[in-house]
Amino acid sequence: MALQHAQVTVVVIGYDDAAHVADAVRSALAQGPAVREVIAVDDCSADGSAELLEGLAAGEPRLKVIRRPVNSGGCGTPRNDGLNAAVSPYVMFLDSDDVLPPGAVDALLDAAVQHDAPVAAGLCLRKELPSGRETPWRHELYTSRTLITHPTQRVHLVEDTLSVNKLYRTDFLRAHGIRFPEGRFPYEDFVFTARVLAAGPRIALVPEPVYIWHVRRSAARLSISLDRSNIANWQARINADQLSYDILLGAGEKRLARATRARFLDHSLRMYARELDLRSAEYRRQWWNLTRAYLATFDEGDFASAPAPGRVVARVVLASGEPCDLGRLKELAARPARLNPPYPRAQDGSPIWSAELPEVELDHLLVRPVHLLPAAVDAELRPRARGTVLRLRLHELYGRMAQAGPEAVEAEFRERDDGRVGCAATAPLTADPDSGTWTTEFPLDLAALGRGTWDLELRLCFADGSHRDVTAHAVAGAGLLGRRALPSLRHAVLLVQPYATHSGALAVRLAPGLSGVTDVVRRRLKRLFR
């Protein structure tokens, strides 16, 4: 449909980000005549960002610059400043280190106007830099053009906590007093999104990418979502989650409030649990205590609404007064989940987490469909000059594996940045009755994969026609993990490094040729002298 021009204000916020803020502003201006104004709010930068913005504004009448005299300490206050200054019927928000893709504003505005919706939302793409790898954020919500007449029609909307992949009717936000938390308040998007949903708007969804979220893991100053090594970050996340719950419950939206609990269990809890063994003993102790205290406020309905892996992780944390079983928790928190041995039973034969924590019951595993079971596969990658071998071992899981009848496993390696697939093969699984496992092995030509970081992906195929997609637990010990150089007819030399990811899964880094070896040595020296 034809759209009226000059309907949208894009609020761009930034602090000491002169390297990127101009790209963000240009991406907003490039959206075309639908954008009436771009308001750039500089949060008292000291790196010349404000002067750069004012230089751009001198040649662009649609660009307005607001210079804050004092740094706010967060993202909420500068966004509120931009919202206060906006004169357009619609507003959206953009961070200084991200960009809007072409057509984003038109796609959202079209949907909002067509459906008379106070909110329109679209797909956000997380783009890893410098690799360029793109991962859709909550893509299952944005598969088609849809009108949600009330947020309770699709409670999973609470899982998209971003404020930036959405277009808002300005008078809707003002009429309901919807603003971001002021000052230093990490995860301000959680609270803002809860306030929006609590107002019960019609929401138009579009499948088009409308926001590019740049992920710079090597940046000198990490974004809030990436800087998870300080316990204050976890406390801030819990605070934002609790406030979101209170807002929705206070508005009478019990289903949406409960969905925020499920979001915490399935997303936040699992993500941080995967990283616990990377942290200090003191961090783990504080994290465990904070988490136990927060989970103690959940009721049985909150736990029941969450997917099983997060629910079990929560039960273990509640049952133990101190950190325990971090290795098994890490792998259960992985995606897809893996439940590693042992597999104990209570006196009545029912599955339990461990002999030490019998109150953590796993009865759901007896009835869960096989394609959803947290099947555990051990993987050993043995790089050798005469040929690399991949050995796999599938563990029994309270009789469910034998019941389904494991027949074969399909294996492939996927390059993490560009998605290339290599070394795809299928092999039969052989039962070992004495150990209650099934095993197989593959010969691999790692040289054919080429340079990159490669993740092992598996599909278990069962006699009843079902299958389960899994990753594999990286077996350590006996020199299985670690870097080695192999002679190669194709590359002269191939540097191979099997390793365990943060979630314990097997992956391998490859650097072919003498140049690859040189690059690795150079990086190691740089880290050594940094």
C-alpha positions as CSV (number, residue, x, y, z in Angstrom):
1,M,0.0,0.0,0.0
2,A,1.1,3.6,-0.5
3,L,2.5,5.2,2.6
4,Q,2.4,8.8,3.7
5,H,5.7,10.4,3.9
6,A,7.5,11.8,7.0
7,Q,5.8,9.5,9.5
8,V,8.7,8.2,11.6
9,T,11.2,9.4,14.1
10,V,14.3,7.2,14.6
11,V,16.0,7.8,17.9
12,V,19.8,6.9,17.8
13,I,21.6,6.8,21.1
14,G,25.4,6.6,21.6
15,Y,28.2,7.1,24.1
16,D,31.8,7.3,23.1
17,D,31.1,5.5,19.8
18,A,32.5,7.8,17.2
19,A,33.7,4.8,15.2
20,H,30.2,3.6,14.5
21,V,27.5,6.2,15.2
22,A,27.7,7.8,11.8
23,D,26.9,4.5,10.1
24,A,23.9,4.1,12.4
25,V,22.6,7.5,11.6
26,R,23.2,7.1,7.8
27,S,21.3,3.8,7.9
28,A,18.3,5.6,9.5
29,L,18.4,8.5,7.0
30,A,18.7,6.0,4.1
31,Q,15.3,4.5,5.0
32,G,13.8,7.2,2.7
33,P,11.0,9.8,2.9
34,A,9.0,7.8,5.6
35,V,11.6,9.1,8.1
36,R,10.7,12.6,9.1
37,E,13.6,13.0,11.5
38,V,16.5,11.2,13.1
39,I,17.2,12.3,16.6
40,A,20.8,11.5,17.7
41,V,21.2,11.6,21.5
42,D,24.8,11.8,22.6
43,D,25.2,10.7,26.2
44,C,28.0,13.1,27.1
45,S,30.7,11.4,25.0
46,A,34.4,12.4,25.3
47,D,35.6,10.9,22.0
48,G,34.3,13.5,19.6
49,S,31.0,11.7,18.8
50,A,28.8,14.8,19.4
51,E,31.0,17.0,17.2
52,L,30.8,14.3,14.5
53,L,27.0,14.2,14.7
54,E,26.7,18.0,14.6
55,G,28.9,18.0,11.5
56,L,26.5,15.5,9.8
57,A,23.5,17.5,10.9
58,A,24.9,20.6,9.3
59,G,24.3,19.0,5.9
60,E,21.2,17.0,6.7
61,P,18.1,18.9,7.8
62,R,16.4,15.7,9.0
63,L,19.1,15.1,11.6
64,K,18.8,16.6,15.0
65,V,21.4,16.3,17.8
66,I,20.7,16.3,21.5
67,R,23.9,16.6,23.7
68,R,23.4,15.4,27.2
69,P,25.5,17.5,29.7
70,V,26.0,14.5,32.1
71,N,26.4,10.8,31.2
72,S,23.3,8.9,32.3
73,G,25.1,5.6,32.9
74,G,22.6,3.6,30.7
75,C,20.5,3.4,27.6
76,G,17.1,4.3,29.0
77,T,17.6,8.0,29.7
78,P,18.9,9.0,26.3
79,R,16.1,7.0,24.6
80,N,13.6,8.8,26.8
81,D,15.2,12.1,25.8
82,G,14.7,11.2,22.1
83,L,11.1,10.1,22.7
84,N,10.3,13.4,24.5
85,A,11.7,15.3,21.5
86,A,10.0,13.2,18.8
87,V,7.4,15.0,16.6
88,S,6.4,12.1,14.3
89,P,3.4,9.8,14.6
90,Y,5.7,6.8,15.0
91,V,9.0,6.3,16.7
92,M,11.7,3.6,16.8
93,F,15.0,3.2,18.5
94,L,18.5,2.4,17.2
95,D,21.8,1.9,19.1
96,S,24.9,3.6,17.8
97,D,26.8,0.4,17.0
98,D,23.9,-1.2,15.0
99,V,22.2,-0.4,11.7
100,L,18.8,-0.5,10.1
101,P,18.7,-2.7,6.9
102,P,17.2,-1.1,3.8
103,G,13.4,-1.2,3.8
104,A,13.1,-1.7,7.6
105,V,11.0,1.4,8.3
106,D,8.7,0.9,5.3
107,A,8.0,-2.7,6.3
108,L,7.1,-1.8,9.8
109,L,5.1,1.3,8.9
110,D,3.2,-0.5,6.2
111,A,2.1,-3.1,8.8
112,A,1.3,-0.6,11.5
113,V,-0.9,1.6,9.2
114,Q,-2.6,-1.3,7.4
115,H,-3.7,-2.9,10.7
116,D,-4.1,0.3,12.8
117,A,-1.6,-1.3,15.2
118,P,0.1,0.8,17.9
119,V,3.1,-1.6,17.6
120,A,4.8,-3.3,14.6
121,A,7.6,-5.7,15.1
122,G,10.0,-7.5,12.7
123,L,13.0,-9.8,12.6
124,C,16.3,-8.9,14.2
125,L,19.5,-10.4,12.8
126,R,22.5,-10.8,15.2
127,K,25.5,-10.2,13.0
128,E,28.9,-11.4,14.4
129,L,31.8,-9.1,13.5
130,P,34.2,-9.4,11.8
131,S,33.0,-12.8,10.5
132,G,29.6,-11.5,9.2
133,R,27.7,-14.5,10.4
134,E,24.0,-13.7,10.9
135,T,21.7,-15.5,13.3
136,P,18.0,-14.6,13.5
137,W,16.7,-13.5,16.9
138,R,13.5,-15.3,18.0
139,H,12.8,-16.1,14.3
140,E,9.9,-18.4,15.2
141,L,7.8,-15.3,16.1
142,Y,8.3,-13.7,12.7
143,T,7.6,-16.4,10.1
144,S,4.7,-14.5,8.3
145,R,2.8,-11.3,8.3
146,T,0.4,-11.6,11.3
147,L,-1.8,-9.3,13.4
148,I,-1.9,-10.1,17.1
149,T,-5.1,-8.5,18.4
150,H,-3.8,-8.8,22.0
151,P,-0.5,-10.0,23.4
152,T,-2.2,-12.9,25.3
153,Q,-3.0,-14.3,21.8
154,R,0.7,-15.1,21.5
155,V,2.3,-15.2,25.0
156,H,5.7,-16.1,23.4
157,L,6.0,-12.4,22.5
158,V,7.5,-11.9,25.9
159,E,10.6,-13.9,24.7
160,D,11.5,-11.1,22.3
161,T,12.7,-8.6,24.9
162,L,14.3,-6.2,22.3
163,S,12.8,-2.7,21.9
164,V,14.8,-1.9,18.8
165,N,13.2,-4.2,16.2
166,K,9.8,-2.5,16.7
167,L,7.9,0.6,15.6
168,Y,5.7,2.3,18.1
169,R,2.9,4.8,17.7
170,T,4.2,7.8,19.6
171,D,0.8,8.8,21.2
172,F,0.4,5.2,22.4
173,L,3.6,5.3,24.4
174,R,2.8,8.8,25.8
175,A,-0.8,7.9,26.6
176,H,0.2,4.9,28.7
177,G,3.3,6.6,30.2
178,I,5.6,3.9,28.7
179,R,9.2,4.8,29.1
180,F,12.5,3.2,29.7
181,P,14.0,2.9,33.2
182,E,16.2,6.0,33.9
183,G,19.9,6.0,34.7
184,R,22.1,2.9,35.0
185,F,19.6,0.1,34.6
186,P,21.0,-2.9,32.6
187,Y,18.4,-4.9,30.6
188,E,16.1,-1.8,30.3
189,D,14.6,-3.4,27.3
190,F,13.0,-6.1,29.5
191,V,11.1,-3.5,31.5
192,F,10.1,-1.4,28.5
193,T,8.8,-4.4,26.6
194,A,6.8,-5.5,29.7
195,R,5.2,-2.1,29.9
196,V,4.3,-2.2,26.2
197,L,2.7,-5.7,26.5
198,A,0.9,-4.7,29.7
199,A,-0.9,-2.0,27.8
200,G,-2.5,-4.7,25.6
201,P,-1.8,-3.2,22.1
202,R,-2.6,-4.7,18.7
203,I,0.8,-5.9,17.3
204,A,1.5,-6.4,13.7
205,L,4.3,-8.8,12.9
206,V,6.4,-8.9,9.7
207,P,9.0,-11.5,8.6
208,E,11.4,-9.0,7.0
209,P,14.7,-8.2,8.8
210,V,14.2,-4.7,10.3
211,Y,17.3,-4.5,12.6
212,I,20.9,-5.6,12.4
213,W,22.4,-6.2,15.9
214,H,26.2,-6.1,15.6
215,V,27.9,-8.4,18.0
216,R,31.5,-7.4,18.6
217,R,32.9,-9.9,21.1
218,S,36.5,-8.4,20.9
219,A,35.4,-4.9,21.6
220,A,37.3,-3.0,24.3
221,R,34.0,-2.2,26.0
222,L,31.6,-5.1,25.7
223,S,27.8,-4.6,25.4
224,I,25.7,-5.4,28.4
225,S,24.5,-8.6,26.9
226,L,28.0,-9.8,26.3
227,D,29.6,-8.7,29.6
228,R,28.4,-11.5,31.8
229,S,31.6,-12.2,33.8
230,N,30.6,-9.9,36.7
231,I,28.0,-11.1,39.2
232,A,26.4,-7.6,39.1
233,N,25.3,-8.5,35.5
234,W,23.4,-11.5,36.8
235,Q,21.8,-9.5,39.6
236,A,20.8,-6.8,37.2
237,R,19.2,-9.4,34.9
238,I,17.2,-10.9,37.8
239,N,16.1,-7.4,38.9
240,A,14.9,-6.6,35.3
241,D,13.1,-10.0,35.1
242,Q,11.4,-9.6,38.4
243,L,10.2,-6.1,37.5
244,S,8.9,-7.3,34.2
245,Y,6.9,-10.0,36.0
246,D,5.6,-7.5,38.5
247,I,4.5,-5.1,35.7
248,L,2.5,-7.7,33.8
249,L,1.0,-9.3,37.0
250,G,0.0,-5.8,38.2
251,A,-1.8,-5.2,34.9
252,G,-3.7,-8.4,35.4
253,E,-1.9,-10.2,32.6
254,K,-1.2,-13.4,34.5
255,R,-0.5,-15.5,31.4
256,L,2.1,-13.1,30.2
257,A,3.6,-12.8,33.7
258,R,4.0,-16.5,33.9
259,A,5.6,-16.5,30.4
260,T,8.3,-14.3,31.7
261,R,9.1,-16.9,34.3
262,A,9.4,-19.5,31.6
263,R,11.6,-17.2,29.6
264,F,13.9,-16.8,32.6
265,L,14.2,-20.6,33.0
266,D,14.6,-21.5,29.4
267,H,16.8,-18.6,28.3
268,S,18.6,-16.7,31.1
269,L,19.1,-19.6,33.5
270,R,20.4,-21.9,30.8
271,M,22.7,-19.4,29.2
272,Y,24.4,-18.5,32.5
273,A,24.5,-22.1,33.7
274,R,26.5,-23.0,30.6
275,E,29.2,-20.6,31.6
276,L,29.5,-21.4,35.3
277,D,32.6,-23.5,35.1
278,L,34.3,-20.5,33.4
279,R,33.9,-18.4,36.5
280,S,35.7,-18.2,39.8
281,A,34.6,-20.1,42.9
282,E,33.4,-16.9,44.5
283,Y,31.3,-16.0,41.4
284,R,29.7,-19.4,41.4
285,R,28.9,-19.2,45.1
286,Q,27.3,-15.8,44.7
287,W,25.5,-16.8,41.5
288,W,24.1,-19.9,43.2
289,N,22.8,-18.0,46.2
290,L,21.2,-15.2,44.1
291,T,19.6,-17.8,41.8
292,R,18.2,-19.9,44.7
293,A,16.7,-16.8,46.3
294,Y,15.0,-15.8,43.1
295,L,13.8,-19.3,42.1
296,A,12.2,-19.6,45.6
297,T,9.7,-16.9,44.5
298,F,8.5,-19.2,41.7
299,D,5.4,-21.4,42.1
300,E,4.8,-24.8,40.6
301,G,2.9,-23.3,37.7
302,D,5.9,-21.2,36.8
303,F,8.1,-24.3,36.7
304,A,5.5,-26.4,34.8
305,S,5.3,-23.7,32.0
306,A,9.0,-23.9,31.1
307,P,10.7,-26.5,28.9
308,A,12.2,-29.4,30.7
309,P,16.0,-28.6,30.6
310,G,15.6,-25.2,32.3
311,R,13.1,-26.6,34.8
312,V,15.6,-29.4,35.8
313,V,18.5,-26.9,36.1
314,A,16.3,-24.8,38.4
315,R,15.4,-27.9,40.5
316,V,19.0,-28.8,41.0
317,V,19.9,-25.3,42.1
318,L,17.0,-25.2,44.6
319,A,17.9,-28.6,46.0
320,S,21.5,-28.0,46.7
321,G,22.8,-25.4,49.1
322,E,26.1,-25.0,47.2
323,P,27.2,-25.3,43.6
324,C,27.3,-28.9,42.4
325,D,27.3,-31.0,39.2
326,L,28.4,-28.0,37.1
327,G,29.6,-30.3,34.3
328,R,26.3,-32.1,33.9
329,L,24.3,-28.8,34.4
330,K,26.3,-27.1,31.6
331,E,25.5,-29.9,29.1
332,L,21.8,-30.1,30.2
333,A,21.6,-26.3,29.6
334,A,23.1,-26.7,26.1
335,R,21.0,-26.4,22.9
336,P,20.1,-29.1,22.2
337,A,20.2,-30.4,25.8
338,R,22.4,-33.4,26.7
339,L,22.0,-35.4,30.0
340,N,25.3,-37.1,30.7
341,P,25.7,-40.1,32.9
342,P,25.1,-41.3,35.5
343,Y,21.4,-42.3,35.4
344,P,20.4,-43.2,38.9
345,R,17.0,-44.3,40.1
346,A,15.1,-43.9,43.4
347,Q,14.2,-47.0,45.4
348,D,10.9,-47.3,43.6
349,G,12.8,-47.3,40.2
350,S,11.9,-43.8,39.1
351,P,14.6,-41.6,37.5
352,I,16.3,-39.0,39.6
353,W,19.1,-36.5,39.1
354,S,21.6,-38.1,41.5
355,A,21.8,-40.1,44.7
356,E,22.7,-36.9,46.6
357,L,19.7,-35.0,45.2
358,P,16.9,-37.6,45.0
359,E,14.2,-34.9,45.3
360,V,15.1,-33.8,41.7
361,E,12.9,-36.2,39.9
362,L,13.2,-37.0,36.1
363,D,10.0,-38.9,35.6
364,H,9.2,-36.8,32.5
365,L,12.0,-38.6,30.7
366,L,9.9,-41.8,30.7
367,V,7.1,-40.2,28.7
368,R,8.8,-37.6,26.7
369,P,8.9,-38.1,22.8
370,V,12.2,-39.6,21.7
371,H,12.9,-36.6,19.4
372,L,12.9,-34.4,22.5
373,L,15.0,-36.5,24.8
374,P,18.3,-35.1,26.1
375,A,20.3,-37.9,24.5
376,A,24.0,-38.0,25.4
377,V,26.7,-38.9,22.9
378,D,30.4,-38.9,23.7
379,A,32.7,-38.0,20.9
380,E,36.4,-38.6,20.5
381,L,38.3,-37.0,17.6
382,R,41.7,-38.6,17.0
383,P,43.7,-36.6,14.4
384,R,46.5,-38.8,13.0
385,A,48.9,-38.5,10.1
386,R,47.6,-41.8,8.7
387,G,43.9,-40.8,9.0
388,T,41.6,-39.1,11.5
389,V,38.9,-41.1,13.2
390,L,35.7,-39.9,14.9
391,R,34.4,-42.2,17.6
392,L,30.9,-41.9,19.0
393,R,29.2,-43.5,21.9
394,L,25.5,-43.1,22.6
395,H,24.4,-43.7,26.2
396,E,21.2,-45.4,27.4
397,L,18.7,-43.1,29.1
398,Y,16.5,-44.9,31.5
399,G,15.6,-47.5,28.9
400,R,14.3,-45.0,26.4
401,M,17.1,-45.5,23.9
402,A,16.7,-49.2,23.7
403,Q,12.9,-48.8,23.5
404,A,13.3,-46.6,20.4
405,G,16.1,-48.8,18.9
406,P,19.1,-46.8,17.8
407,E,20.1,-47.9,14.3
408,A,22.4,-45.3,12.8
409,V,23.9,-41.8,13.2
410,E,24.3,-39.1,10.6
411,A,27.3,-36.8,11.2
412,E,28.5,-33.6,9.7
413,F,30.7,-30.7,10.5
414,R,29.3,-27.2,10.0
415,E,31.6,-24.1,9.8
416,R,30.5,-21.7,12.5
417,D,30.8,-18.4,10.5
418,D,29.5,-19.2,7.0
419,G,27.5,-22.4,7.5
420,R,29.5,-24.6,5.1
421,V,29.0,-28.3,5.7
422,G,31.6,-31.0,5.2
423,C,32.6,-34.6,6.1
424,A,28.9,-35.6,6.0
425,A,28.5,-39.4,6.6
426,T,26.2,-42.0,8.0
427,A,27.2,-45.1,10.0
428,P,25.4,-47.9,11.8
429,L,25.3,-48.0,15.6
430,T,26.4,-51.2,17.3
431,A,25.0,-52.1,20.7
432,D,27.3,-53.0,23.6
433,P,25.0,-54.8,26.0
434,D,27.6,-54.9,28.8
435,S,27.9,-51.1,29.0
436,G,24.4,-50.2,27.8
437,T,25.8,-48.0,25.0
438,W,25.9,-48.0,21.2
439,T,29.1,-47.1,19.3
440,T,30.3,-46.3,15.9
441,E,33.3,-44.6,14.2
442,F,33.9,-42.6,11.1
443,P,37.1,-42.0,9.0
444,L,37.4,-38.3,8.4
445,D,39.4,-36.2,5.8
446,L,39.8,-33.0,7.9
447,A,41.9,-31.5,5.1
448,A,38.8,-31.4,2.9
449,L,37.0,-29.1,5.4
450,G,39.4,-26.2,5.0
451,R,40.1,-23.3,7.4
452,G,37.6,-22.4,10.1
453,T,35.9,-23.5,13.3
454,W,33.8,-26.5,12.7
455,D,31.0,-27.8,15.0
456,L,30.0,-31.4,15.0
457,E,26.3,-32.0,14.4
458,L,24.6,-35.4,14.7
459,R,21.3,-37.0,13.9
460,L,20.4,-40.2,15.8
461,C,18.1,-42.4,13.7
462,F,15.8,-45.0,15.5
463,A,14.0,-48.1,14.4
464,D,10.6,-46.6,14.9
465,G,11.4,-44.0,12.3
466,S,12.0,-41.1,14.7
467,H,15.2,-39.1,15.0
468,R,16.9,-36.8,17.4
469,D,19.3,-34.0,16.4
470,V,22.1,-33.6,19.0
471,T,25.6,-32.3,19.5
472,A,28.2,-34.5,21.2
473,H,30.0,-34.2,24.5
474,A,33.8,-33.7,23.8
475,V,35.7,-36.4,25.6
476,A,38.8,-35.1,27.3
477,G,41.9,-36.9,28.5
478,A,44.7,-38.9,26.8
479,G,45.6,-36.0,24.6
480,L,42.3,-36.0,22.8
481,L,41.8,-32.2,23.1
482,G,44.7,-29.9,22.1
483,R,46.5,-28.5,19.0
484,R,48.6,-30.6,16.8
485,A,50.2,-30.3,13.3
486,L,49.5,-33.1,10.8
487,P,51.3,-33.6,7.4
488,S,48.9,-33.1,4.5
489,L,49.1,-33.9,0.8
490,R,46.7,-31.1,0.1
491,H,48.1,-28.4,2.3
492,A,51.6,-29.6,3.3
493,V,50.7,-29.1,6.9
494,L,47.3,-29.0,8.7
495,L,47.0,-27.5,12.2
496,V,44.2,-29.3,14.1
497,Q,42.7,-28.3,17.4
498,P,39.8,-30.4,18.8
499,Y,38.2,-28.6,21.8
500,A,35.1,-28.4,24.0
501,T,32.8,-25.4,23.5
502,H,31.5,-23.5,26.5
503,S,28.6,-26.0,26.6
504,G,30.9,-29.0,26.4
505,A,30.3,-29.9,22.8
506,L,33.0,-31.1,20.4
507,A,34.3,-28.6,17.8
508,V,37.5,-28.4,15.9
509,R,39.6,-25.5,14.6
510,L,41.5,-26.0,11.4
511,A,44.4,-23.9,9.9
512,P,45.7,-25.4,6.7
513,G,49.0,-24.6,5.1
514,L,52.1,-22.9,6.4
515,S,50.3,-19.6,6.4
516,G,47.7,-21.0,8.7
517,V,50.4,-22.2,11.1
518,T,52.0,-18.7,10.9
519,D,48.7,-17.0,11.7
520,V,48.1,-19.2,14.8
521,V,51.7,-18.5,16.1
522,R,51.2,-14.8,15.5
523,R,48.0,-14.7,17.5
524,R,49.5,-16.7,20.3
525,L,52.5,-14.3,20.5
526,K,50.1,-11.3,20.5
527,R,48.2,-12.7,23.4
528,L,51.4,-13.5,25.3
529,F,52.7,-10.0,25.1
530,R,49.4,-8.2,25.4
